[in-house]
Every structure is written in structure tokens, then in C-alpha cells.
């Protein structure tokens, strides 16, 4: 959800005649200015509903600080009053991690005004940005300096760096560059008591104790509030080549992945898979999206991208040679190679349109899961069969990042079955999928986080000792449980 604009001043009249005095709100207005403390429903509503509109909460105020010093003072004031705090970036999360509960006590702290690029160091290949910077803006700032910031995901036009780090975002280039965690060198964090930890170090080696930044990456705002980060940059690729291949099965897709990885090494930056069901939904709901291969031509499709190679001719020759061998050996049944940037973007548009097409169809029960790459095909075949045995009307809608074992293993309904039936059976569907994920050595949340959606479910699959360690860290840093309560743990 894009950040709302500044509300009309008259809607922010905080102390209308007869309204109760709230010393905390007065203090917050003094810190960030009255125009940046929202209390009226019309102003707070966009912040209190999650992107999927699955969760709605209440808050006594939404506060928009403009600096780390502001954030520290806001946190100190809330901590002194014993008031819970909910950090929020672009509000594009999928598990309710940035939405407060319904008791209305919390103060929601929005980082949308903290958008400065503080520094770019091309000699050290780092960029230091504030938490409210939109991911796409960070990518553009890096590119303007002749560098690549490789984190890329569908919501990059509205998701913010603070949220990306708090959820350890993945995206399409994890295969080559890793998750958000792997791209982070340093953090600046406001702790639950209002102290500021300045860990904005651009070092790739530092063996002076615990790697504290890793506590906060993926913590979903439960241990502190990330206000800035120093991130890794990379040289811009000299060439980039994208291709779409039809494959008969997920086993064949894995074989193709191994073949291309062996040929290209680190030059393979992305390897996505999509079922024919996904492509049919795009064709049906988004006729403006061009499909270079017909959905009826195969059960599965692989989208792959090479970069960081010696040059365009070399990249094209390597990709065409490798795909040609795969076609001869039956790993692929058809393939197209993008011949221009526009054609490459068109191929990626197919992949990125799947969630939009599914939303137009009414949505589905979502599973953001990960299993070892070597077991993906076995997991899908076995779990599909188990689900269809129990729910004959179910329609798996599967796509995702095969290169790192992360699948969006979603469940819809076959044509003619009301979608409400799927959502009514969500708990029963989860009761099939989640144990299967655990049995295959996987995770029930690969990149979306736990938030409210999977908080309780996680207790079923995390070893007790891991949960105990997580609770010990939470207690040590936030003993009163004021920082984003009700999430993750």
C-alpha cells in the first residue's frame, strides 16, 4: 500500500473541546510536530489495515518521525508510558507483521518520512540509507552511481528497506546474491528503551564479538526499530540475458537448473518456476500480458536470468548453447531467449503478474514455504496428491524461486467450485501442507515472515530449544514486551 499523503490540518485537531487530555500524545506532538501525529480514523486507517486486508488493528496514534533522534525520543516517551509500539515501513507485508492488535493502546511508528540516502561509497561498494527509503529508490540510487543493489521483489515500488530487513526479504536474485541478511553490513537501531545502537559499519570482516546486526534482521521489529542500514553494492553486470523454457516436470526443471548452474556458475542470478495453471490465470485475467509460450504447451515453465558475464555475445552464446543441450536431452521441450531489454522485461512481467492474476480470480490460500532444492519435486507431487485426496476440488497454484528452494505453494479451486470453499478449509489445508513441509526438512515461512499469521503455527514446528533461545533474546532486549507485541513469538 502506498503511503498516504498528509491529511488535512483540520482532521488533526487533537484537543477538541471536551476531549480527554493525553500527556503522551502531547509529548509526541512536541517531538515530531502536530501534523505528524495522526489520531483521527480517516488519517490512521491506511496504516491500520495490512496489504492483504486480512488484519485490521487500532492505535491511539500514528506517529511519523523524520530522524533517528526523533525515533529515539518517540520510543523513550512510549516506553516511559508503558505503551506498546508497532514499527511500520511501506505496509506491504503479507503476514500482519506491521498491524497492531485491536485493543487500541499501541502507537504505530511509521518510518515513511525517513528517506535519505546518507552515503554511497563506490570504493567500498556500500550504500547507507534510512529505513523509509523505498527499495526501488535504493536500486536507482545505486545504479546512478554505477552500481547494482540486487534485492528485487514484486513490491519494490512501495516496500521500504526497513521492512525488507525486518522480514529478511528474499526476492528473485537470492540464488546469486542472497537474502536481505546477506546484503547487510551494518545497522542503526533504536532499542526498546530508546537508546540508539550505531552499527553502521561498512566492514566485510569484523570479529570483535557477536554479530549484533543479525539479531535485528528478520526479527520483524520485535527487538528494536531499524532506522538506517549500510548495504552491499555490486558492479553493474556487463550483460544480462533472460530466457523462458517449457519443462515437462519439476524434476526436469531441477535438472535444467543444475545444467545451467554448471555452465554459468555465479552468472546465474535467477531461476524461477511457474506451473501452467499460473500462466493460464495470467492469460485469462491479464490479456495485456504477452505469453511467449502457450500455457497448454507444458506443465511447467522455468524463467532464468544470467548476468555478470564477459559480455553480451558470450552470455547469449552460453545461454543458447546450454538450452540447446537441454532441449536435445529432453530437460526442456521449448525455449525462448529475450533479444532485448524490452523482451526480458516482458518475460519477467509474466512471472510478476501471477499474484495480480490470482487476486483478480479471488485469491487463494497462500503458503510461502522452503524445502531443499533436491526435494522440491517430491514434495510437490506428494503434497498435491495428499491434498487432492482430501479436497478433490482443490487447485494447486505453484510458482517461486526454485534456485533457492522457496515455493509459493498456493491453493485455489478448480473451475466451478466457489472460492469460499477454499478459505473455509484453510486450517484443514494447512494441516496437510505444514506437516509435509516439516517432513521434507523445510520451513513454513521462507521469506514473508511469521507476523500474526504464522506465529502460533510456528510453535508446532520449531524445536523447543530454538523457541527458548528466541524468547531469551526477546526478554533480554525488550523485557516489558513493548516492541511490536503479538508478532513472531
C-alpha positions in Angstrom: 0.0 0.0 0.0 1.5 3.3 -1.0 2.0 5.8 1.9 -1.0 8.2 2.3 -0.5 11.8 1.7 -0.6 14.4 4.5 -4.1 14.7 5.9 -5.9 17.9 6.1 -4.9 20.0 9.1 -8.5 20.2 10.4 -8.6 16.4 10.8 -5.7 16.6 13.2 -7.4 18.8 15.8 -6.2 16.8 18.7 -7.8 18.5 21.6 -11.3 19.4 20.6 -13.5 20.8 23.3 -14.3 18.1 25.8 -11.7 15.6 24.5 -9.7 13.8 27.2 -6.1 15.0 27.9 -3.4 12.5 26.8 0.0 13.6 28.0 1.7 11.0 25.7 0.1 12.5 22.6 1.1 16.0 23.7 4.7 14.7 24.1 4.7 13.0 20.7 3.3 16.2 19.0 6.1 18.1 20.6 8.7 15.7 19.2 7.5 15.3 15.6 5.1 18.2 15.2 1.3 18.1 15.4 1.0 17.4 11.6 2.8 14.1 12.1 0.7 12.7 14.9 -2.5 11.1 13.4 -5.4 10.3 15.7 -8.5 10.6 13.5 -9.8 7.5 11.9 -9.7 9.0 8.4 -5.9 9.5 8.8 -4.9 6.4 10.7 -7.0 3.9 8.7 -4.4 3.3 5.9 -1.8 2.4 8.5 -4.0 0.0 10.5 -5.0 -2.4 7.7 -2.5 -4.8 6.2 -1.8 -5.0 2.5 -3.9 -8.2 2.0 -6.7 -6.6 4.2 -6.6 -9.7 6.3 -5.7 -7.9 9.5 -7.1 -4.7 10.9 -6.0 -3.0 14.1 -6.4 0.0 16.3 -3.9 2.5 17.7 -4.1 5.6 19.9 -1.9 7.4 17.3 0.2 7.0 14.2 3.5 8.9 14.6 5.8 9.8 11.7 9.3 10.8 12.9 11.7 12.3 10.4 15.1 11.4 12.0 16.7 8.8 14.2 16.8 11.3 17.0 13.0 11.7 16.6 12.5 8.0 16.7 14.6 7.6 19.8 12.6 10.3 21.6 9.3 8.8 20.5 10.4 5.4 21.8 11.6 6.8 25.0 8.2 8.5 25.6 6.3 5.4 24.8 8.5 3.2 26.9 8.1 5.6 29.9 4.3 5.4 29.5 4.4 1.6 29.1 2.8 1.9 25.7 3.3 -0.8 23.0 5.0 0.3 19.8 4.4 -1.1 16.3 7.1 -0.2 13.6 5.9 0.1 10.0 7.6 0.8 6.7 5.7 0.6 3.4 2.9 -1.6 4.8 3.3 -4.2 2.1 3.8 -7.2 4.4 1.8 -10.4 3.9 1.5 -11.8 7.4 0.2 -8.9 9.5 3.6 -8.1 11.0 3.1 -4.3 10.9 -0.5 -4.2 12.0 -1.4 -3.5 15.7 -3.9 -5.5 17.6 -7.4 -4.3 18.4 -7.0 -3.0 21.9 -6.0 0.4 20.7 -3.2 1.0 23.2 -0.3 0.9 20.7 1.4 3.7 19.0 2.3 2.9 15.4 5.6 4.4 14.3 5.8 4.9 10.6 9.2 5.4 9.0 7.8 6.8 5.7 9.5 10.2 6.3 13.0 8.8 6.8 14.0 8.6 3.2 17.5 9.9 2.9 20.4 8.2 1.1 23.1 9.1 3.6 26.1 7.9 1.7 27.3 5.9 -1.3 30.9 4.6 -1.2 31.8 3.2 -4.6 35.3 2.3 -3.5 33.9 0.2 -0.7 30.8 -0.8 -2.7 28.3 0.2 0.0 25.3 2.4 0.3 23.9 3.8 3.6 20.2 4.6 3.5 17.4 5.4 6.0 14.8 2.8 6.8 11.9 4.6 5.0 13.7 4.5 1.6 11.6 2.6 -0.9 13.5 -0.4 -2.3 13.2 0.8 -5.9 14.7 4.2 -4.9 17.7 2.4 -3.4 18.2 0.4 -6.6 18.0 3.6 -8.6 20.5 5.5 -6.4 22.9 2.6 -6.7 22.5 2.5 -10.5 23.1 6.2 -10.8 26.4 5.6 -9.0 27.3 2.8 -11.5 26.5 0.0 -9.1 23.9 -2.7 -8.5 21.8 -3.2 -5.4 20.4 -6.7 -6.2 17.5 -7.1 -3.8 14.4 -7.2 -6.1 10.8 -8.2 -5.4 7.3 -7.5 -6.7 6.5 -4.8 -4.1 9.8 -2.9 -4.7 7.9 0.2 -5.7 6.4 0.6 -2.2 8.2 -1.7 0.1 10.8 0.0 2.3 14.3 -1.0 3.3 13.4 -1.1 7.0 10.6 -3.6 6.2 12.8 -5.6 3.8 15.4 -6.0 6.6 12.9 -6.7 9.3 11.5 -9.6 7.3 14.8 -10.7 5.7 13.2 -10.3 2.3 14.3 -12.7 -0.4 13.0 -12.0 -4.0 14.2 -13.1 -7.3 18.0 -12.9 -7.1 18.7 -14.8 -3.8 20.3 -17.5 -5.9 23.3 -15.2 -6.7 23.2 -12.5 -4.0 21.4 -14.0 -1.0 18.6 -12.7 1.2 18.5 -9.2 2.7 20.5 -10.6 5.6 23.4 -11.4 3.2 23.3 -7.8 1.8 23.5 -6.1 5.2 26.9 -4.9 6.5 25.6 -2.6 9.3 22.5 -1.2 11.0 21.4 1.7 13.1 18.7 0.6 15.6 16.6 2.3 18.2 16.3 -0.2 21.1 13.1 -0.7 23.0 14.3 1.7 25.8 15.1 4.5 23.3 18.8 4.0 23.2 20.4 4.1 19.7 22.8 1.5 18.6 25.0 2.9 15.8 26.3 -0.2 14.0 26.6 1.4 10.5 29.9 -0.2 9.7 30.8 -0.9 6.1 33.1 -3.8 7.1 33.1 -7.3 5.5 35.3 -8.6 8.3 34.8 -7.8 12.0 35.5 -10.5 14.6 35.0 -8.3 17.7 32.1 -10.1 19.2 28.5 -11.2 18.5 27.2 -10.1 15.1 24.5 -7.9 16.6 23.0 -6.8 13.3 21.8 -10.3 12.6 19.6 -10.2 15.7 17.5 -7.4 14.1 17.4 -8.7 10.5 14.4 -10.9 10.3 13.2 -10.0 13.8 10.0 -8.3 12.4 10.5 -5.2 14.7 10.2 -7.2 17.9 13.7 -6.4 19.2 14.1 -2.8 18.1 13.4 -0.4 15.3 15.8 -0.3 12.4 16.4 3.3 11.3 19.2 3.0 8.8 21.4 0.4 7.1 24.7 0.1 5.3 24.2 -2.3 2.4 26.4 -4.1 -0.1 26.6 -3.0 -3.7 27.9 -4.8 -6.7 29.3 -3.8 -10.1 26.6 -3.4 -12.8 26.5 -6.5 -15.0 28.1 -6.1 -18.4 25.4 -8.3 -19.9 22.1 -9.8 -18.8 20.2 -12.5 -20.7 16.8 -13.8 -19.8 15.0 -16.9 -21.1 11.8 -18.8 -20.6 11.8 -22.6 -21.0 9.0 -25.1 -21.1 9.8 -28.2 -18.9 7.8 -31.4 -18.5 8.1 -31.6 -14.7 9.7 -30.1 -11.7 12.3 -32.9 -11.8 13.2 -31.7 -15.3 13.3 -28.1 -14.0 15.8 -29.2 -11.3 17.9 -30.9 -13.9 17.9 -27.8 -16.1 18.9 -25.7 -13.1 21.8 -28.0 -12.4 22.9 -27.9 -16.1 22.8 -24.1 -16.3 24.5 -23.6 -12.9 27.3 -25.9 -14.0 27.7 -23.9 -17.2 27.3 -20.4 -15.8 28.3 -20.6 -12.2 27.8 -17.3 -10.3 26.5 -15.7 -13.5 23.1 -17.5 -12.9 21.2 -14.9 -10.9 17.7 -16.2 -11.0 15.8 -19.4 -11.7 12.0 -19.3 -11.3 9.4 -21.9 -11.9 5.7 -21.4 -12.7 3.0 -24.1 -13.3 0.8 -24.0 -16.3 -2.0 -23.1 -14.0 -0.3 -19.9 -13.2 0.2 -18.9 -16.8 -3.4 -19.8 -17.7 -4.6 -17.4 -14.9 -2.4 -14.6 -16.3 -3.7 -15.2 -19.8 -7.3 -15.2 -18.5 -7.2 -12.2 -16.2 -4.5 -10.0 -17.8 -4.8 -10.2 -21.5 -2.4 -7.4 -22.0 0.5 -9.6 -20.7 2.1 -11.4 -23.6 2.9 -15.1 -23.2 5.7 -16.2 -25.4 5.0 -19.9 -24.8 1.4 -21.2 -24.7 0.3 -22.4 -21.2 -1.1 -25.6 -22.9 2.4 -26.5 -24.2 3.8 -27.8 -20.9 3.0 -28.5 -17.3 5.8 -26.3 -16.0 7.9 -23.3 -17.1 11.3 -22.0 -16.0 12.3 -18.4 -16.1 16.1 -17.9 -15.8 18.5 -15.0 -15.9 22.2 -14.7 -16.4 24.3 -11.7 -15.6 27.9 -10.7 -14.6 29.4 -12.5 -17.6 32.0 -11.4 -20.0 29.8 -9.6 -22.5 26.6 -9.9 -24.4 27.9 -12.2 -27.2 29.4 -14.5 -24.6 26.2 -14.5 -22.5 23.9 -15.2 -25.4 26.1 -17.9 -26.8 26.4 -19.7 -23.4 22.7 -19.5 -22.8 21.7 -20.7 -26.2 24.2 -23.5 -26.2 23.1 -24.7 -22.7 19.4 -24.5 -23.6 20.1 -26.3 -26.9 21.7 -29.2 -25.0 18.8 -29.3 -22.5 16.3 -29.5 -25.5 18.3 -32.3 -27.0 18.3 -34.2 -23.7 14.6 -33.7 -23.0 15.0 -31.5 -19.9 13.3 -28.7 -21.8 10.7 -29.0 -24.6 10.7 -25.5 -25.9 12.5 -22.2 -25.0 12.7 -18.5 -26.0 15.6 -16.2 -25.3 15.0 -12.5 -24.9 16.8 -10.5 -27.5 16.4 -7.1 -25.9 15.8 -5.4 -22.6 12.1 -4.9 -23.5 11.8 -8.7 -24.3 13.5 -9.5 -21.0 11.1 -7.2 -19.1 8.2 -8.9 -20.9 9.3 -12.3 -19.7 9.6 -11.0 -16.1 6.2 -9.4 -16.4 4.7 -12.9 -16.9 6.2 -14.0 -13.6 5.4 -10.9 -11.7 1.8 -10.9 -12.9 0.9 -14.2 -11.2 -0.1 -12.7 -7.9 -2.2 -10.0 -9.6 -4.0 -12.5 -11.7 -4.7 -14.7 -8.7 -6.1 -11.7 -6.8 -8.4 -11.0 -9.7 -9.6 -14.5 -9.6 -10.5 -14.1 -5.9 -7.3 -15.1 -4.2 -6.1 -18.4 -2.7 -4.8 -19.9 0.5 -1.1 -19.0 0.5 2.0 -20.9 1.6 5.4 -19.3 1.5 7.5 -22.5 2.0 11.0 -23.7 1.5 12.4 -27.2 1.1 15.8 -28.4 -0.1 16.0 -27.9 -3.9 16.7 -31.6 -4.3 13.3 -32.5 -2.7 11.1 -29.9 -4.3 9.7 -32.2 -7.0 9.0 -35.0 -4.5 7.4 -32.5 -2.0 5.0 -31.1 -4.6 4.0 -34.4 -6.1 3.3 -36.0 -2.7 1.6 -33.0 -1.1 -0.5 -32.4 -4.2 -1.7 -36.0 -4.1 -2.5 -35.7 -0.3 -4.5 -32.5 -0.8 -6.5 -33.8 -3.7 -7.3 -37.0 -1.9 -8.9 -34.9 0.9 -10.2 -32.0 -1.2 -11.0 -33.2 -4.7 -11.9 -29.7 -5.8 -8.6 -28.1 -4.9 -6.3 -26.5 -7.5 -2.6 -26.0 -6.6 -1.2 -22.7 -7.9 2.6 -23.2 -7.6 5.3 -20.8 -8.5 8.5 -19.4 -7.0 12.2 -19.4 -6.6 13.4 -23.0 -7.5 17.0 -21.9 -7.3 16.8 -21.5 -3.5 14.0 -24.0 -2.8 11.4 -21.3 -2.0 7.9 -22.0 -3.4 4.7 -20.1 -3.2 2.6 -23.2 -2.8 -0.9 -21.7 -3.0 -4.2 -23.4 -3.1 -7.2 -22.3 -5.2 -10.2 -24.2 -6.6 -10.9 -25.8 -9.9 -13.4 -24.0 -12.2 -16.9 -24.3 -10.9 -16.0 -24.6 -7.2 -16.7 -21.4 -5.2 -13.5 -20.0 -3.8 -15.2 -19.5 -0.4 -14.9 -23.3 0.0 -11.1 -23.0 -0.1 -11.0 -20.3 2.6 -13.4 -22.2 4.8 -11.0 -25.1 4.7 -7.8 -23.1 5.2 -7.0 -24.7 8.6 -7.5 -28.2 7.2 -5.4 -27.3 4.1 -2.6 -26.0 6.4 -2.8 -29.2 8.4 -1.8 -31.1 5.3 0.8 -28.7 3.9 2.7 -27.7 7.0 3.5 -31.2 8.3 4.6 -32.1 4.8 7.0 -29.2 4.7 8.4 -30.2 8.1 8.7 -33.8 7.0 10.8 -32.7 4.0 13.1 -30.7 6.2 11.6 -27.3 5.2 10.3 -24.1 6.6 6.7 -22.8 6.7 7.9 -19.3 6.1 10.7 -18.8 3.6 10.6 -15.0 3.0 7.3 -13.5 4.2 8.0 -13.8 7.9 5.6 -15.1 10.7 3.9 -11.9 11.8 0.4 -12.7 13.2 -0.4 -15.2 10.5 2.0 -18.0 11.4 3.1 -17.1 14.9 1.1 -19.9 16.6 1.7 -22.4 13.8 5.5 -21.9 14.1 5.4 -23.3 17.7 4.4 -26.7 16.2 7.5 -27.0 14.1 10.3 -25.1 15.8 12.3 -27.2 18.3 11.7 -26.2 21.9 15.3 -25.2 22.4 15.1 -22.7 19.4 12.0 -21.1 20.8 13.6 -20.9 24.2 16.6 -19.1 22.7 14.4 -16.7 20.8 12.4 -15.9 23.9 15.6 -15.3 25.9 16.8 -12.8 23.3 13.4 -11.1 23.3 13.4 -10.9 27.1 17.0 -9.5 27.2 16.3 -6.7 24.7 12.7 -6.0 25.4 11.9 -7.2 28.9 8.5 -5.5 29.0 7.4 -6.8 25.6 6.6 -3.3 24.3 8.2 -3.6 20.8 5.7 -5.0 18.2 3.9 -7.3 20.7 2.0 -10.3 19.4 4.3 -10.9 16.4 6.7 -13.7 15.7 6.7 -15.1 19.3 
